[in-house]
Amino acid sequence: MAARAKRVSSSELELSMIFVPVWDLNPLKAVKFQYVTVSIIALNVIIYFVFESDLIFHSKAGFVDMLSVKPRDVVPLDSFLRHAPEQYRLVTYMFVHGSVLHLVMNMIFLFVFGDNVEDAMGHLRFILFYLVCGASAALVYSAITDTRDVPLIGASGAISGVIGAYLMLHPNIRVWVLFPKLPFLPLRFPAGFVIGTWIVYQIGAAIYFPNGGTAWWAHVGGFFTGALLVTVLKRPGFRLFDAATGV
């Protein structure tokens, strides 16, 4: 989940986690290993524990402030152009997290869905795809939010783009998911059902819970960006809406 840079309550975290994907039976076809996906996960973990956990450095607030997106600096257009030298934050914000749970939840989603999207695009295109989805998510959120002074952090805008691309590529693949209310009882559903339920929930939450600690519109913006980008960035040998169902 993408988050505003403030303490997120347990109720807000529970609201965000309707399910947790744990595995998909979807082997790689074109790449030998998902190097980019694993590298992004490793980078996020390193950044959190080195700069944000207080284990090594003790300047979390300043670090978050320096790298987070501030909607007031992004929109309207004249503000964006005026702060153009600072717009590196459209990239850096997605490598900053508010808590260990925030980090872990995002990385689980990326681990489950990222490898097959990377496989469909190749390593270099996937890097571009991931960064563009994250930046687009921040722009959409900044254009809609009423809280323009609250910084935005988290990888899930970019990861939502990965989820959108996965839906376009592999809607029939079976995904094992855990539900918070049914611990230790994984259930298997087609990705189309799982992801479709997820994005409907994000849109509903964005409309009905706009002022919580989760940046729902970043999820929505990233998702639809990813769903569109995959149509032009995928390799020719990969079909949209693959009929494969997995095991």
C-alpha positions in Angstrom: 0.0 0.0 0.0 1.1 3.6 -0.6 0.9 5.7 2.5 1.1 9.3 3.7 4.2 9.9 5.7 2.5 9.7 9.1 1.7 7.0 11.6 -0.8 4.6 10.2 -3.2 3.0 12.7 -3.9 -0.7 13.0 -7.4 -0.2 11.8 -6.1 1.5 8.6 -3.7 -1.4 8.1 -6.4 -3.9 8.5 -8.6 -2.0 6.0 -5.8 -2.1 3.5 -5.2 -5.8 3.7 -8.2 -7.6 2.2 -5.9 -10.5 1.2 -2.2 -11.4 0.9 -1.0 -13.3 -2.2 1.5 -16.0 -1.4 2.2 -17.9 -4.6 1.3 -18.3 -8.2 2.1 -21.4 -10.3 3.3 -19.5 -13.3 6.8 -20.5 -14.5 9.1 -18.0 -16.3 9.3 -18.4 -20.1 11.8 -15.9 -21.5 14.2 -14.9 -18.6 16.2 -17.3 -16.5 15.7 -15.3 -13.3 13.8 -12.2 -12.2 16.9 -10.2 -11.4 15.1 -6.8 -11.5 12.3 -7.8 -9.2 14.6 -9.3 -6.7 16.9 -6.3 -6.9 14.0 -3.9 -6.3 13.0 -5.9 -3.2 16.5 -6.0 -1.9 16.9 -2.2 -2.4 13.7 -1.5 -0.6 14.7 -3.7 2.3 18.2 -2.2 2.5 17.0 1.4 2.4 14.4 0.7 5.2 16.7 -1.0 7.6 19.7 1.3 7.0 18.0 4.6 6.9 14.5 4.3 8.4 14.6 1.6 11.2 17.0 3.5 13.6 19.3 0.5 13.6 22.1 2.4 11.9 21.1 6.0 11.3 18.7 8.1 13.4 17.3 10.7 11.0 14.2 9.0 9.7 12.0 12.1 9.6 14.6 14.1 7.6 15.2 11.1 5.3 11.5 10.7 4.5 11.0 14.4 4.0 13.9 14.5 1.6 12.7 11.6 -0.6 8.9 11.7 -0.4 6.5 13.3 -2.9 4.7 16.4 -1.7 1.5 16.9 -3.8 1.6 20.6 -3.4 4.9 20.6 -5.4 3.5 18.4 -8.2 0.2 20.0 -9.2 -0.9 22.3 -10.7 1.4 22.4 -13.8 3.1 25.7 -12.9 4.0 24.3 -9.6 5.4 21.1 -11.2 7.6 23.2 -13.5 8.7 25.5 -10.7 9.9 22.5 -8.7 11.2 20.5 -11.6 14.7 20.0 -10.1 13.0 18.3 -7.1 10.9 15.9 -9.1 13.4 13.1 -8.6 11.1 12.5 -5.7 8.6 11.0 -8.1 11.1 8.1 -8.2 12.6 8.1 -4.7 9.3 8.2 -2.8 8.6 4.6 -3.9 11.7 3.3 -2.1 10.6 4.7 1.3 8.2 3.0 3.7 6.5 3.9 6.9 6.9 0.7 8.9 8.1 -2.9 8.6 4.5 -4.1 7.9 4.2 -1.5 5.1 7.5 -2.7 3.6 6.7 -6.4 3.9 3.2 -6.2 2.4 4.5 -4.3 -0.6 7.3 -6.7 -1.2 5.1 -9.7 -1.0 2.9 -8.4 -3.7 5.9 -7.5 -5.8 7.5 -11.0 -5.2 4.3 -12.8 -6.3 3.4 -10.8 -9.4 6.6 -9.0 -10.5 8.6 -12.0 -11.9 6.1 -12.8 -14.6 5.7 -9.2 -15.7 9.4 -8.9 -15.9 9.5 -12.1 -17.9 7.0 -10.6 -20.4 8.9 -7.4 -20.8 12.6 -8.2 -20.3 14.8 -6.7 -17.6 15.4 -3.2 -19.0 11.8 -2.6 -20.1 10.6 -3.7 -16.7 12.8 -1.2 -14.9 11.3 1.6 -17.1 7.8 0.2 -16.6 8.1 0.1 -12.8 9.4 3.6 -12.5 6.8 5.1 -14.9 4.0 3.3 -13.0 5.3 4.7 -9.7 5.6 8.2 -11.0 2.2 8.1 -12.6 0.6 6.8 -9.3 2.1 9.8 -7.5 0.8 12.3 -10.1 -2.7 10.8 -10.0 -2.8 10.9 -6.3 -1.4 14.5 -6.2 -4.0 15.7 -8.7 -6.9 14.3 -6.6 -5.9 14.5 -2.9 -7.1 17.3 -0.7 -4.1 16.9 1.7 -1.5 18.5 -0.4 0.9 19.1 2.4 1.2 15.4 3.6 4.1 13.6 1.9 3.5 10.4 0.0 5.7 7.3 0.5 5.7 3.7 -0.5 6.2 1.3 -3.4 2.6 0.2 -4.0 1.8 2.8 -6.7 4.5 1.1 -8.8 3.5 -2.4 -7.6 -0.1 -1.6 -8.5 1.1 -1.1 -12.0 2.7 -4.6 -11.8 -0.6 -6.0 -10.6 -2.5 -4.3 -13.5 0.0 -5.7 -16.0 -0.3 -9.2 -14.5 -4.1 -9.0 -14.9 -3.7 -8.2 -18.6 -1.2 -11.0 -19.1 -2.4 -13.9 -16.9 -6.0 -13.5 -15.7 -6.5 -17.3 -15.7 -3.5 -18.2 -13.6 -4.4 -19.6 -10.2 -3.1 -17.6 -7.3 -2.9 -18.8 -3.7 -4.0 -16.1 -1.2 -4.3 -15.7 2.5 -7.1 -13.7 4.1 -6.4 -11.9 7.4 -9.7 -13.3 8.9 -8.7 -16.9 7.9 -5.1 -17.2 9.1 -3.0 -20.2 7.8 -5.7 -21.2 5.4 -4.6 -20.3 1.8 -7.2 -20.5 -0.9 -6.7 -20.6 -4.6 -8.5 -18.4 -7.1 -7.9 -17.2 -10.7 -5.8 -14.1 -10.9 -8.6 -12.3 -12.7 -10.9 -12.8 -9.7 -8.3 -11.9 -7.1 -7.0 -8.8 -8.9 -10.5 -7.7 -10.0 -11.7 -7.8 -6.4 -8.6 -6.0 -5.3 -8.9 -3.0 -7.8 -12.7 -2.7 -7.1 -11.8 -2.5 -3.4 -9.2 0.2 -4.1 -11.6 2.3 -6.0 -14.3 2.0 -3.4 -11.9 2.8 -0.6 -10.6 5.8 -2.5 -14.2 7.1 -2.8 -15.4 6.3 0.7 -12.2 6.6 2.8 -10.3 9.4 1.2 -8.7 10.8 4.4 -7.2 7.6 5.9 -3.5 6.7 6.1 -3.6 4.9 2.7 -3.2 6.7 -0.6 -5.8 4.7 -2.5 -5.8 6.9 -5.6 -2.1 6.1 -6.0 -3.0 2.4 -6.2 -5.7 3.2 -8.8 -3.4 5.4 -10.9 -0.6 2.9 -10.9 -2.9 0.0 -11.7 -4.4 1.5 -14.8 -1.0 2.9 -16.0 0.4 -0.6 -15.7 -2.5 -2.2 -17.6 -2.0 0.3 -20.4 1.8 0.2 -20.6 2.0 -3.6 -20.7 0.2 -3.6 -24.1 3.2 -1.7 -25.7 6.1 -2.9 -23.5 5.5 -6.7 -23.6 7.6 -8.8 -25.9 5.9 -9.9 -29.2 5.9 -13.6 -28.0 3.7 -12.9 -25.0 -0.1 -12.7 -25.5 -2.5 -10.6 -23.5 -5.2 -12.5 -21.6 -3.2 -15.8 -21.8 -5.5 -18.8 -21.5 -3.1 -20.7 -19.3 -4.5 -21.6 -15.9 -1.4 -23.0 -14.1 -1.5 -26.1 -11.9 
